[in-house]
Amino acid sequence: MEIGDLVKLRHSLNFSPDNKSILGVIVDTNEISSDYEGGKDGRILGIEYKVSIITNNKAAWYIEDSLELVNEGRRSC
């Protein structure tokens, strides 16, 4: 998933009272890494995505496994 992609929150995290899908657009990414080996090149543990929810225009951070890709954004050729 990349910035500009349309995503849906997985049902286990869906806070909508009617169990409707919550859609948003990825606006930023952040790699979660470790520093077990020392130095700056630690192992990547996961990726966080900042998602702007479409219905209320608020953004929040979600871990990669909590999102489903709905549609890819425009990619430059």
C-alpha positions in Angstrom: 0.0 0.0 0.0 1.2 3.5 -0.8 0.2 7.1 -0.3 -3.0 7.9 -2.2 -4.5 4.4 -2.0 -8.1 3.9 -0.9 -8.4 1.5 2.1 -11.0 0.1 4.3 -10.7 -0.7 8.1 -10.9 -4.4 8.8 -14.2 -5.5 10.4 -12.5 -6.3 13.7 -11.6 -2.6 14.1 -14.8 -1.2 12.6 -16.2 1.2 15.2 -19.3 2.0 13.1 -22.5 1.2 15.0 -24.2 -0.2 11.8 -21.1 -2.3 10.8 -20.7 -0.2 7.7 -17.4 0.0 6.0 -15.1 2.8 7.0 -13.1 4.1 4.1 -10.1 6.4 4.0 -7.1 7.5 1.9 -3.5 6.9 3.0 -1.8 10.2 3.5 1.5 9.2 5.2 3.6 6.1 6.1 6.0 5.3 8.9 8.3 2.3 9.2 8.5 0.7 12.6 12.0 -0.7 13.0 14.2 -2.3 15.6 17.8 -1.5 16.5 18.8 -5.0 17.7 22.0 -5.2 15.6 23.1 -1.7 16.5 23.4 1.2 14.2 20.7 2.8 12.0 19.9 -0.1 9.8 17.6 -2.1 12.2 15.1 -4.7 11.1 11.7 -3.4 9.9 9.0 -4.8 12.2 6.0 -3.2 10.4 4.6 -0.2 8.7 2.1 2.3 10.0 -0.2 4.2 7.7 -1.8 7.5 8.4 -5.3 7.3 7.0 -7.6 10.2 6.5 -11.2 8.9 7.1 -13.4 10.1 4.3 -16.6 10.7 6.3 -15.2 12.9 9.0 -11.9 14.1 7.4 -9.9 13.2 10.5 -6.6 11.2 10.2 -5.3 8.5 12.4 -2.5 6.0 12.4 -3.2 2.3 11.7 -0.9 -0.7 11.5 -0.6 -2.5 8.1 -2.7 -5.6 9.2 -5.7 -3.5 10.2 -6.3 -2.2 6.7 -7.6 -3.7 3.4 -6.7 -2.2 0.1 -9.8 -1.1 -1.9 -8.3 0.7 -4.8 -4.8 1.9 -5.7 -4.2 5.6 -6.2 -2.7 7.1 -9.3 0.8 5.9 -9.9 3.3 7.9 -11.9 4.7 6.0 -14.9 
